Amino acid sequence: MHQKILLKNGTLLYPHGAMKKEDLMIENGKIREIDNSLSVYSGIHEIDVTGGLLLPGMIDPHVHFREPGFLEKEGIDNGSKAAIKGGVTTVFDMPNTNPPCDNLQAFEEKRSLFQEKSFVNWGLHYMASPTMGMLPEKALSAKIYMARSSSQSAWNDFNSLKTIFQKSPCVTIHGEDEKYFIHNPCHSHRRPRKAIQEALKTIKDVLINLSEDERPRVILCHASTVDDVSWLKEMKAKGFDVWGETAPHYLWFTADDEEKYGAKYQVNPPLRNSQDREALRQAVKEGILDFIGTDHAPHTPAEKASSNPPSGIPGIEWAMPAILELAEQQIIPWSRIIPLIYSKSCQCYKLSGYSGLNSGGWANVVVLKKTKKFSDTLVTKAGYNPYEHLRLTYSVDKVFVNGNLVYDEGQFKNLEKGKEIVRAFSD
């Protein structure tokens, strides 16, 4: 139920990195006005957010809510609540579910599940294969797994990629070629750097061998190495339509954390060394890496404690605090925050109706504060916080989804269903 809400005395983070005291008026689910001295009048619900930093709700373009097929690991209902707690108001879910989202019927069934269960705005990626038809109109991308991640095969050869590229205007790629995996008890050795290097070579070869009007937009998912950074830098310099996504865990952790804390930090692609982490941080600063997706990939505590633990880190519940900490510690400038969490994803996926904290846009607003932790209660079924060893300065205080206050000082309230977000296929 939409109210007229006035957020008073907040500090707005602007895209260029400046912070300014502002009031923000929400009416009929949208931002009506932003000014430094808005007046309260009859029918307005005033909320004092003194000490609060106001940002657009994060767009997380890379999540695994594990539904259908793996409800014990998370589920849409639970995953969207974890998203809200992390300051995420829009998610794009990956297709490696059970069954995989690789045909129109599975895609429509999954859309129905999200319509029924998601408390945040949402969109869906589609599982790519050489035998797929044209990409469904409501799909955000065709997701290519060059290493198997579901019951469907991996696609990592030149001809398969070429066929998929010609059928989709936008592809997202897990760039590890499983042909180069080896038998080794150590996870990062089992999936060596060479698997990434060879995957990148193949993607480049396919792009070069297609005519300009056949080439899709290519999004390199969860960049984790200096090799990913070098490839993105080279391909962008040559004018190819390539975009770089990384995840917070690659900007904070290394293989040393996996060695120290075990399977909780086992992820695909694996965490690498401090040189890789530094290269990623620098690429974020320079804009070579365009945006951040959490790659929220929960598994049950029993699975992670087993002798053969699955890969994945549950990051969405701490997304905004973990990203803002990079600016707080001066690892990246504040001017990079809104591009990383919002505007570059909007641009890449051509999202209509998303205009950030500006008059007329949907009021997806997050208020963060330094003062205290609002909730230590875990939402994700993964059952652990990978950032517990870091001291995160900010906590999510309040979250508005489409103008509704759905999270307030650690408590969920007035949860309503989110909206489907679709990609505009033309500029």
VOPAGU-2260 file (C-alpha; in pm, 1 decimal, decimal comma):
REM VOPAGU-2260
SITE   aa  ch    i         X         Y         Z
SITE  MET   A    0       0,0       0,0       0,0
SITE  HIS   A    1     158,7     325,6    -113,4
SITE  GLN   A    2     190,4     613,9     131,0
SITE  LYS   A    3     315,9     964,5      88,2
SITE  ILE   A    4     650,5     949,0     264,7
SITE  LEU   A    5     900,6    1222,4     335,3
SITE  LEU   A    6    1255,0    1116,6     423,0
SITE  LYS   A    7    1398,5    1411,2     618,3
SITE  ASN   A    8    1760,2    1504,3     689,1
SITE  GLY   A    9    1929,1    1230,5     488,0
SITE  THR   A   10    2259,5    1250,7     302,6
SITE  LEU   A   11    2226,4    1168,3     -66,3
SITE  LEU   A   12    2517,4    1005,8    -248,4
SITE  TYR   A   13    2528,8    1151,9    -598,7
SITE  PRO   A   14    2665,5     957,1    -898,5
SITE  HIS   A   15    2977,7    1174,1    -918,3
SITE  GLY   A   16    3061,8    1086,7    -556,5
SITE  ALA   A   17    2948,6    1400,7    -375,2
SITE  MET   A   18    2734,2    1371,6     -64,3
SITE  LYS   A   19    2470,8    1634,5       9,6
SITE  LYS   A   20    2202,8    1682,2     275,5
SITE  GLU   A   21    1866,3    1630,0     108,1
SITE  ASP   A   22    1502,3    1548,9     180,0
SITE  LEU   A   23    1331,3    1295,8     -44,1
SITE  MET   A   24     957,1    1277,1    -111,6
SITE  ILE   A   25     792,8     948,9    -217,8
SITE  GLU   A   26     441,2     947,9    -361,5
SITE  ASN   A   27     249,5     671,4    -544,0
SITE  GLY   A   28     555,0     448,1    -538,2
SITE  LYS   A   29     778,7     699,6    -712,5
SITE  ILE   A   30    1018,7     976,0    -615,3
SITE  ARG   A   31     823,6    1298,5    -637,2
SITE  GLU   A   32    1085,8    1549,5    -529,7
SITE  ILE   A   33    1434,8    1589,6    -384,6
SITE  ASP   A   34    1535,8    1911,8    -213,1
SITE  ASN   A   35    1724,6    2021,9      96,3
SITE  SER   A   36    1420,5    2168,0     273,5
SITE  LEU   A   37    1095,5    1997,4     181,8
SITE  SER   A   38     795,3    2080,2     396,6
SITE  VAL   A   39     568,4    1836,4     575,2
SITE  TYR   A   40     198,3    1872,0     503,2
SITE  SER   A   41    -121,7    1683,0     580,5
SITE  GLY   A   42    -120,9    1318,3     477,9
SITE  ILE   A   43     257,3    1286,5     471,5
SITE  HIS   A   44     433,6    1023,0     678,6
SITE  GLU   A   45     761,9    1180,5     786,8
SITE  ILE   A   46    1064,1     962,4     860,7
SITE  ASP   A   47    1371,4    1124,4    1013,7
SITE  VAL   A   48    1679,3     964,8     857,1
SITE  THR   A   49    1940,2    1188,8    1018,5
SITE  GLY   A   50    2278,0    1020,6     986,4
SITE  GLY   A   51    2151,2     805,2     700,5
SITE  LEU   A   52    2320,9     771,6     362,0
SITE  LEU   A   53    2063,8     751,3      80,0
SITE  LEU   A   54    2137,4     545,5    -230,1
SITE  PRO   A   55    1936,7     377,7    -505,0
SITE  GLY   A   56    1859,4      16,4    -422,4
SITE  MET   A   57    2124,2    -209,5    -569,6
SITE  ILE   A   58    2062,8    -399,6    -892,1
SITE  ASP   A   59    2221,8    -741,7    -847,0
SITE  PRO   A   60    2250,8    -886,5   -1197,8
SITE  HIS   A   61    2382,4   -1225,2   -1083,7
SITE  VAL   A   62    2201,4   -1433,7    -821,3
SITE  HIS   A   63    2117,5   -1800,2    -769,5
SITE  PHE   A   64    1795,3   -1828,3    -568,7
SITE  ARG   A   65    1795,8   -2204,8    -639,0
SITE  GLU   A   66    1431,4   -2234,8    -739,1
SITE  PRO   A   67    1301,6   -2454,1    -891,7
SITE  GLY   A   68    1479,4   -2767,4    -778,1
SITE  PHE   A   69    1694,1   -2670,9    -478,6
SITE  LEU   A   70    1453,4   -2510,8    -234,0
SITE  GLU   A   71    1647,6   -2646,3      63,2
SITE  LYS   A   72    1940,4   -2421,5     -37,8
SITE  GLU   A   73    1744,4   -2092,6     -58,0
SITE  GLY   A   74    1426,3   -2028,7    -258,4
SITE  ILE   A   75    1283,6   -1711,0    -410,5
SITE  ASP   A   76    1092,7   -1601,7    -100,3
SITE  ASN   A   77    1392,7   -1638,9     128,6
SITE  GLY   A   78    1646,2   -1513,7    -124,0
SITE  SER   A   79    1451,0   -1194,9    -189,3
SITE  LYS   A   80    1437,2   -1124,7     184,5
SITE  ALA   A   81    1814,0   -1172,3     207,3
SITE  ALA   A   82    1842,7    -929,9     -85,8
SITE  ILE   A   83    1638,1    -665,7      96,2
SITE  LYS   A   84    1853,6    -699,5     406,5
SITE  GLY   A   85    2159,8    -636,6     187,5
SITE  GLY   A   86    2011,8    -326,6      22,6
SITE  VAL   A   87    1931,0    -503,8    -304,7
SITE  THR   A   88    1595,8    -413,0    -461,0
SITE  THR   A   89    1634,9    -579,7    -803,5
SITE  VAL   A   90    1779,5    -923,3    -885,6
SITE  PHE   A   91    1851,5   -1110,8   -1207,0
SITE  ASP   A   92    1838,5   -1485,7   -1146,5
SITE  MET   A   93    2062,4   -1736,6   -1320,9
SITE  PRO   A   94    1919,9   -2037,0   -1510,6
SITE  ASN   A   95    2117,9   -2334,0   -1370,1
SITE  THR   A   96    1823,6   -2464,6   -1169,0
SITE  ASN   A   97    1660,3   -2807,3   -1178,8
SITE  PRO   A   98    1530,2   -2831,9   -1442,5
SITE  PRO   A   99    1757,6   -2577,2   -1612,9
SITE  CYS   A  100    1580,9   -2276,9   -1758,7
SITE  ASP   A  101    1668,1   -2376,6   -2116,1
SITE  ASN   A  102    1332,0   -2387,4   -2294,2
SITE  LEU   A  103    1028,9   -2164,8   -2318,6
SITE  GLN   A  104     812,4   -2377,6   -2088,7
SITE  ALA   A  105    1075,4   -2382,8   -1811,8
SITE  PHE   A  106    1128,3   -2008,9   -1857,2
SITE  GLU   A  107     755,9   -1931,6   -1824,3
SITE  GLU   A  108     721,7   -2159,7   -1520,9
SITE  LYS   A  109    1009,9   -1981,9   -1351,9
SITE  ARG   A  110     857,0   -1642,9   -1433,6
SITE  SER   A  111     539,8   -1758,4   -1259,8
SITE  LEU   A  112     737,6   -1860,9    -950,7
SITE  PHE   A  113     903,1   -1519,1    -927,2
SITE  GLN   A  114     573,0   -1337,8    -983,3
SITE  GLU   A  115     426,8   -1536,7    -695,9
SITE  LYS   A  116     717,0   -1523,9    -451,0
SITE  SER   A  117     969,4   -1242,0    -501,1
SITE  PHE   A  118     961,2    -942,1    -267,6
SITE  VAL   A  119    1210,1    -750,4    -485,3
SITE  ASN   A  120    1201,7    -656,9    -853,5
SITE  TRP   A  121    1337,6    -930,5   -1073,3
SITE  GLY   A  122    1442,7   -1050,7   -1417,2
SITE  LEU   A  123    1563,1   -1384,2   -1554,5
SITE  HIS   A  124    1859,9   -1504,9   -1755,4
SITE  TYR   A  125    1805,0   -1791,5   -2001,7
SITE  MET   A  126    2023,2   -2101,6   -2033,6
SITE  ALA   A  127    2208,9   -2093,6   -2365,4
SITE  SER   A  128    2272,5   -2386,8   -2596,1
SITE  PRO   A  129    2349,6   -2422,2   -2967,5
SITE  THR   A  130    2004,4   -2574,8   -3021,9
SITE  MET   A  131    1816,5   -2289,5   -2856,0
SITE  GLY   A  132    1578,4   -2077,2   -3055,7
SITE  MET   A  133    1603,2   -1700,9   -3050,1
SITE  LEU   A  134    1632,5   -1556,2   -2700,7
SITE  PRO   A  135    1288,2   -1512,7   -2535,9
SITE  GLU   A  136    1177,0   -1151,1   -2543,5
SITE  LYS   A  137    1154,4   -1123,6   -2164,3
SITE  ALA   A  138    1494,7   -1284,8   -2098,2
SITE  LEU   A  139    1779,7   -1056,1   -1996,6
SITE  SER   A  140    2053,7   -1262,5   -2158,6
SITE  ALA   A  141    2153,7   -1603,2   -2282,8
SITE  LYS   A  142    2384,6   -1744,5   -2014,5
SITE  ILE   A  143    2671,0   -1955,6   -2145,2
SITE  TYR   A  144    2842,1   -2198,3   -1909,4
SITE  MET   A  145    3182,5   -2298,4   -2043,4
SITE  ALA   A  146    3205,4   -2531,6   -1743,3
SITE  ARG   A  147    2908,6   -2751,7   -1661,5
SITE  SER   A  148    2681,7   -2612,8   -1391,5
SITE  SER   A  149    2355,9   -2808,5   -1432,1
SITE  SER   A  150    2217,8   -3112,7   -1610,8
SITE  GLN   A  151    2292,4   -2934,4   -1938,3
SITE  SER   A  152    2629,0   -2970,7   -2110,3
SITE  ALA   A  153    2899,8   -2706,2   -2104,0
SITE  TRP   A  154    2949,5   -2509,1   -2425,7
SITE  ASN   A  155    3309,7   -2407,7   -2479,0
SITE  ASP   A  156    3403,1   -2476,8   -2840,9
SITE  PHE   A  157    3420,5   -2217,1   -3117,4
SITE  ASN   A  158    3122,7   -2340,0   -3320,7
SITE  SER   A  159    2886,7   -2370,0   -3023,3
SITE  LEU   A  160    2966,1   -2019,7   -2904,8
SITE  LYS   A  161    2932,3   -1879,3   -3254,4
SITE  THR   A  162    2586,1   -2033,5   -3293,6
SITE  ILE   A  163    2469,8   -1898,9   -2955,6
SITE  PHE   A  164    2612,6   -1553,7   -3026,6
SITE  GLN   A  165    2413,2   -1534,9   -3348,6
SITE  LYS   A  166    2086,3   -1611,0   -3165,5
SITE  SER   A  167    2105,6   -1360,2   -2884,5
SITE  PRO   A  168    2161,1    -983,8   -2867,7
SITE  CYS   A  169    2306,4   -1023,2   -2517,6
SITE  VAL   A  170    2509,3   -1307,0   -2366,6
SITE  THR   A  171    2646,8   -1355,5   -2018,0
SITE  ILE   A  172    2939,1   -1595,4   -1987,7
SITE  HIS   A  173    3095,7   -1807,3   -1717,2
SITE  GLY   A  174    3444,4   -1798,3   -1867,3
SITE  GLU   A  175    3615,4   -2115,8   -1745,6
SITE  ASP   A  176    3679,6   -2385,6   -2005,4
SITE  GLU   A  177    3632,3   -2718,9   -1829,1
SITE  LYS   A  178    3851,8   -2900,6   -2082,4
SITE  TYR   A  179    4146,2   -2762,6   -1885,1
SITE  PHE   A  180    4032,3   -2878,1   -1540,6
SITE  ILE   A  181    4261,3   -3133,6   -1377,3
SITE  HIS   A  182    4241,3   -3385,9   -1096,4
SITE  ASN   A  183    4377,1   -3219,7    -783,6
SITE  PRO   A  184    4264,1   -3214,6    -419,3
SITE  CYS   A  185    4303,6   -2835,2    -408,2
SITE  HIS   A  186    4002,2   -2654,0    -553,3
SITE  SER   A  187    4193,5   -2364,7    -713,5
SITE  HIS   A  188    4444,7   -2604,8    -866,2
SITE  ARG   A  189    4164,7   -2828,9    -993,9
SITE  ARG   A  190    4024,7   -2531,3   -1186,9
SITE  PRO   A  191    4353,4   -2371,1   -1300,6
SITE  ARG   A  192    4405,7   -2023,5   -1439,2
SITE  LYS   A  193    4461,2   -2179,4   -1781,5
SITE  ALA   A  194    4090,0   -2268,2   -1796,9
SITE  ILE   A  195    4009,8   -1896,3   -1780,8
SITE  GLN   A  196    4282,7   -1798,1   -2025,5
SITE  GLU   A  197    4166,0   -2050,7   -2285,7
SITE  ALA   A  198    3799,8   -1953,4   -2241,3
SITE  LEU   A  199    3886,2   -1589,0   -2303,4
SITE  LYS   A  200    4081,0   -1680,7   -2618,2
SITE  THR   A  201    3781,2   -1869,2   -2756,8
SITE  ILE   A  202    3537,8   -1586,3   -2683,5
SITE  LYS   A  203    3772,1   -1340,5   -2854,8
SITE  ASP   A  204    3814,4   -1566,8   -3159,1
SITE  VAL   A  205    3437,8   -1599,1   -3201,5
SITE  LEU   A  206    3382,6   -1223,4   -3176,9
SITE  ILE   A  207    3656,5   -1151,6   -3429,7
SITE  ASN   A  208    3510,4   -1402,7   -3675,5
SITE  LEU   A  209    3158,6   -1258,2   -3663,7
SITE  SER   A  210    3051,5    -954,8   -3859,1
SITE  GLU   A  211    2975,5    -647,6   -3651,0
SITE  ASP   A  212    2597,7    -686,5   -3683,1
SITE  GLU   A  213    2616,7   -1052,1   -3571,6
SITE  ARG   A  214    2804,9    -978,4   -3250,7
SITE  PRO   A  215    2603,7    -974,9   -2927,7
SITE  ARG   A  216    2674,1    -767,2   -2623,3
SITE  VAL   A  217    2905,5    -986,4   -2411,3
SITE  ILE   A  218    2909,3    -969,7   -2033,1
SITE  LEU   A  219    3199,8   -1148,3   -1867,3
SITE  CYS   A  220    3060,2   -1270,3   -1537,0
SITE  HIS   A  221    3238,3   -1278,4   -1201,0
SITE  ALA   A  222    3580,1   -1165,4   -1324,5
SITE  SER   A  223    3832,7   -1307,2   -1079,6
SITE  THR   A  224    4183,2   -1272,9   -1225,7
SITE  VAL   A  225    4431,6   -1033,7   -1380,0
SITE  ASP   A  226    4369,8   -1229,1   -1702,9
SITE  ASP   A  227    4002,5   -1123,6   -1707,3
SITE  VAL   A  228    4106,3    -763,1   -1653,0
SITE  SER   A  229    4365,9    -769,1   -1932,9
SITE  TRP   A  230    4114,6    -925,8   -2172,6
SITE  LEU   A  231    3846,6    -666,7   -2093,9
SITE  LYS   A  232    4095,5    -381,8   -2131,1
SITE  GLU   A  233    4213,6    -511,3   -2468,9
SITE  MET   A  234    3867,0    -588,0   -2608,0
SITE  LYS   A  235    3720,4    -255,7   -2497,3
SITE  ALA   A  236    4015,2     -69,9   -2650,2
SITE  LYS   A  237    3944,3    -246,9   -2980,1
SITE  GLY   A  238    3582,3    -134,0   -2972,6
SITE  PHE   A  239    3409,4    -461,7   -2889,6
SITE  ASP   A  240    3082,8    -443,3   -2693,3
SITE  VAL   A  241    3210,5    -625,2   -2384,5
SITE  TRP   A  242    3124,2    -557,9   -2020,8
SITE  GLY   A  243    3289,7    -671,4   -1700,8
SITE  GLU   A  244    3116,3    -791,4   -1386,3
SITE  THR   A  245    3290,6    -894,0   -1065,4
SITE  ALA   A  246    3169,3   -1002,7    -722,1
SITE  PRO   A  247    3244,8    -853,1    -379,3
SITE  HIS   A  248    3420,8   -1169,3    -261,9
SITE  TYR   A  249    3686,9   -1130,3    -532,7
SITE  LEU   A  250    3749,8    -773,8    -415,0
SITE  TRP   A  251    3789,9    -877,2     -49,9
SITE  PHE   A  252    3915,2   -1236,1     -31,0
SITE  THR   A  253    4195,1   -1452,0    -173,3
SITE  ALA   A  254    4283,9   -1820,1    -182,2
SITE  ASP   A  255    4440,2   -1766,7     159,9
SITE  ASP   A  256    4090,3   -1722,0     304,2
SITE  GLU   A  257    3976,3   -2051,6     154,3
SITE  GLU   A  258    4284,9   -2219,9     297,9
SITE  LYS   A  259    4222,1   -2062,3     639,6
SITE  TYR   A  260    3843,8   -2096,7     668,1
SITE  GLY   A  261    3768,7   -2389,4     440,0
SITE  ALA   A  262    3480,2   -2461,2     205,1
SITE  LYS   A  263    3280,9   -2152,6     305,2
SITE  TYR   A  264    3513,4   -1966,9      66,9
SITE  GLN   A  265    3513,3   -2226,7    -209,1
SITE  VAL   A  266    3361,3   -2068,2    -518,3
SITE  ASN   A  267    3367,9   -2091,2    -898,2
SITE  PRO   A  268    3580,3   -1939,9   -1040,8
SITE  PRO   A  269    3809,7   -1989,6    -741,7
SITE  LEU   A  270    3953,7   -1713,0    -528,2
SITE  ARG   A  271    4307,7   -1637,9    -647,5
SITE  ASN   A  272    4604,3   -1445,2    -507,3
SITE  SER   A  273    4652,4   -1091,0    -379,5
SITE  GLN   A  274    4788,2    -975,7    -716,6
SITE  ASP   A  275    4462,7   -1080,0    -881,3
SITE  ARG   A  276    4261,2    -903,7    -612,5
SITE  GLU   A  277    4465,2    -586,5    -659,3
SITE  ALA   A  278    4418,5    -599,9   -1036,6
SITE  LEU   A  279    4042,3    -631,7    -988,9
SITE  ARG   A  280    4033,1    -338,6    -747,0
SITE  GLN   A  281    4228,3    -125,3    -989,6
SITE  ALA   A  282    3996,9    -228,5   -1275,0
SITE  VAL   A  283    3697,2    -125,0   -1064,0
SITE  LYS   A  284    3858,4     214,3   -1000,6
SITE  GLU   A  285    3930,3     264,1   -1370,9
SITE  GLY   A  286    3590,0     145,6   -1493,7
SITE  ILE   A  287    3728,7    -155,9   -1680,3
SITE  LEU   A  288    3503,5    -361,4   -1454,4
SITE  ASP   A  289    3163,2    -202,9   -1501,6
SITE  PHE   A  290    2942,4    -335,6   -1224,5
SITE  ILE   A  291    2912,4    -577,7    -936,0
SITE  GLY   A  292    2692,0    -884,4    -900,9
SITE  THR   A  293    2706,2   -1082,9    -579,0
SITE  ASP   A  294    2687,0   -1425,2    -748,0
SITE  HIS   A  295    2484,8   -1519,8    -438,6
SITE  ALA   A  296    2518,7   -1898,9    -445,0
SITE  PRO   A  297    2400,8   -2058,8    -119,4
SITE  HIS   A  298    2435,0   -2422,6     -18,3
SITE  THR   A  299    2320,5   -2588,5     301,8
SITE  PRO   A  300    2560,5   -2596,7     599,4
SITE  ALA   A  301    2566,2   -2978,1     576,6
SITE  GLU   A  302    2676,8   -2963,9     212,7
SITE  LYS   A  303    2955,9   -2718,2     287,5
SITE  ALA   A  304    3072,1   -2937,7     579,2
SITE  SER   A  305    3078,0   -3253,7     366,5
SITE  SER   A  306    3385,6   -3428,9     226,0
SITE  ASN   A  307    3294,5   -3303,8    -122,2
SITE  PRO   A  308    3162,0   -2950,5     -67,5
SITE  PRO   A  309    2991,5   -2761,4    -350,2
SITE  SER   A  310    3116,0   -2423,3    -465,8
SITE  GLY   A  311    2937,9   -2096,5    -392,3
SITE  ILE   A  312    2940,0   -1799,4    -154,6
SITE  PRO   A  313    2618,2   -1642,7     -15,9
SITE  GLY   A  314    2686,9   -1271,6     -60,1
SITE  ILE   A  315    2360,7   -1086,7    -119,7
SITE  GLU   A  316    2269,4   -1031,4     245,1
SITE  TRP   A  317    2573,5    -805,4     294,7
SITE  ALA   A  318    2595,7    -662,9     -58,4
SITE  MET   A  319    2570,3    -286,7      -4,8
SITE  PRO   A  320    2773,5    -274,2     319,6
SITE  ALA   A  321    3050,5    -487,6     162,8
SITE  ILE   A  322    3067,8    -265,1    -146,7
SITE  LEU   A  323    3049,8      64,2      43,9
SITE  GLU   A  324    3336,1     -54,0     262,9
SITE  LEU   A  325    3562,7     -38,5     -42,6
SITE  ALA   A  326    3497,7     336,5     -59,9
SITE  GLU   A  327    3504,9     382,2     316,1
SITE  GLN   A  328    3856,0     232,8     324,2
SITE  GLN   A  329    3954,2     444,6      20,0
SITE  ILE   A  330    4021,4     136,6    -192,3
SITE  ILE   A  331    3795,3     286,2    -459,6
SITE  PRO   A  332    3652,3     640,3    -488,9
SITE  TRP   A  333    3293,5     716,9    -386,0
SITE  SER   A  334    3229,6     821,3    -745,9
SITE  ARG   A  335    3242,6     453,7    -847,2
SITE  ILE   A  336    2973,3     331,5    -606,7
SITE  ILE   A  337    2655,3     418,6    -796,9
SITE  PRO   A  338    2792,3     295,4   -1132,1
SITE  LEU   A  339    2891,5     -32,2    -965,0
SITE  ILE   A  340    2564,6     -98,4    -785,7
SITE  TYR   A  341    2316,9      60,0   -1022,3
SITE  SER   A  342    2374,7     278,3   -1325,9
SITE  LYS   A  343    2611,7      57,6   -1526,5
SITE  SER   A  344    2380,3    -242,9   -1490,1
SITE  CYS   A  345    2093,0     -23,2   -1610,9
SITE  GLN   A  346    2297,1      80,9   -1911,4
SITE  CYS   A  347    2426,4    -266,2   -1992,0
SITE  TYR   A  348    2090,1    -442,0   -1969,0
SITE  LYS   A  349    1899,3    -144,7   -2116,2
SITE  LEU   A  350    1652,6    -120,8   -1829,9
SITE  SER   A  351    1363,3     114,5   -1891,7
SITE  GLY   A  352    1205,9     306,0   -1604,8
SITE  TYR   A  353    1519,2     292,9   -1389,9
SITE  SER   A  354    1647,9     642,3   -1328,6
SITE  GLY   A  355    1808,3     622,0    -983,4
SITE  LEU   A  356    1730,9     878,8    -716,4
SITE  ASN   A  357    1564,3    1130,2    -944,2
SITE  SER   A  358    1215,0    1275,0    -962,8
SITE  GLY   A  359     974,7    1048,9   -1148,6
SITE  GLY   A  360    1165,3     724,0   -1097,9
SITE  TRP   A  361    1045,0     428,2    -896,7
SITE  ALA   A  362    1133,6     477,3    -532,2
SITE  ASN   A  363    1380,3     194,4    -478,4
SITE  VAL   A  364    1575,3     356,8    -199,4
SITE  VAL   A  365    1817,0     228,9      64,2
SITE  VAL   A  366    1914,9     411,7     382,2
SITE  LEU   A  367    2242,2     298,2     540,1
SITE  LYS   A  368    2382,2     410,2     873,5
SITE  LYS   A  369    2712,8     386,0    1054,1
SITE  THR   A  370    2562,4     396,3    1400,9
SITE  LYS   A  371    2489,7      29,5    1472,4
SITE  LYS   A  372    2424,2    -312,6    1330,2
SITE  PHE   A  373    2052,1    -344,0    1282,6
SITE  SER   A  374    2033,3    -721,9    1262,3
SITE  ASP   A  375    2274,1   -1009,1    1315,0
SITE  THR   A  376    2003,0   -1267,2    1241,0
SITE  LEU   A  377    2092,4   -1462,7     927,3
SITE  VAL   A  378    1831,4   -1482,6     654,8
SITE  THR   A  379    2006,3   -1699,3     395,6
SITE  LYS   A  380    1971,8   -2073,9     438,5
SITE  ALA   A  381    2348,1   -2099,7     381,4
SITE  GLY   A  382    2375,9   -2020,1     752,8
SITE  TYR   A  383    2694,0   -1812,6     756,5
SITE  ASN   A  384    2823,5   -1464,0     687,2
SITE  PRO   A  385    3135,5   -1466,5     464,9
SITE  TYR   A  386    3207,3   -1107,2     573,6
SITE  GLU   A  387    3209,4   -1181,6     946,1
SITE  HIS   A  388    3588,7   -1136,5     953,6
SITE  LEU   A  389    3560,1    -784,7     811,5
SITE  ARG   A  390    3439,8    -485,0    1007,7
SITE  LEU   A  391    3176,1    -337,6     778,6
SITE  THR   A  392    3115,6      28,1     862,5
SITE  TYR   A  393    2762,1      54,7     725,1
SITE  SER   A  394    2445,1    -137,2     801,7
SITE  VAL   A  395    2123,4    -128,9     603,0
SITE  ASP   A  396    1870,7      69,8     806,2
SITE  LYS   A  397    1571,5     107,5     575,5
SITE  VAL   A  398    1474,5     -28,4     233,9
SITE  PHE   A  399    1198,0      93,2       4,3
SITE  VAL   A  400    1088,6    -124,3    -287,6
SITE  ASN   A  401     869,5      61,4    -535,8
SITE  GLY   A  402     786,3     316,0    -267,3
SITE  ASN   A  403     698,4      66,9       7,1
SITE  LEU   A  404     900,2      56,5     328,7
SITE  VAL   A  405     978,0    -315,5     346,3
SITE  TYR   A  406    1270,4    -319,1     592,1
SITE  ASP   A  407    1318,6     -98,2     895,2
SITE  GLU   A  408    1593,8    -133,8    1157,0
SITE  GLY   A  409    1630,2    -508,8    1116,0
SITE  GLN   A  410    1262,1    -588,6    1070,8
SITE  PHE   A  411    1075,8    -687,1     755,0
SITE  LYS   A  412     739,2    -518,3     714,4
SITE  ASN   A  413     464,5    -464,0     455,6
SITE  LEU   A  414     628,2    -699,4     208,5
SITE  GLU   A  415     470,0    -681,8    -137,0
SITE  LYS   A  416     551,1    -859,9    -459,2
SITE  GLY   A  417     817,5    -704,3    -679,9
SITE  LYS   A  418     788,2    -618,1   -1048,4
SITE  GLU   A  419     934,6    -805,0   -1343,8
SITE  ILE   A  420    1215,9    -616,5   -1516,1
SITE  VAL   A  421    1271,3    -682,1   -1885,5
SITE  ARG   A  422    1545,1    -575,1   -2117,8
SITE  ALA   A  423    1479,5    -319,3   -2389,0
SITE  PHE   A  424    1618,5    -482,7   -2703,1
SITE  SER   A  425    1653,2    -154,5   -2885,6
SITE  ASP   A  426    1818,0     163,6   -2765,4
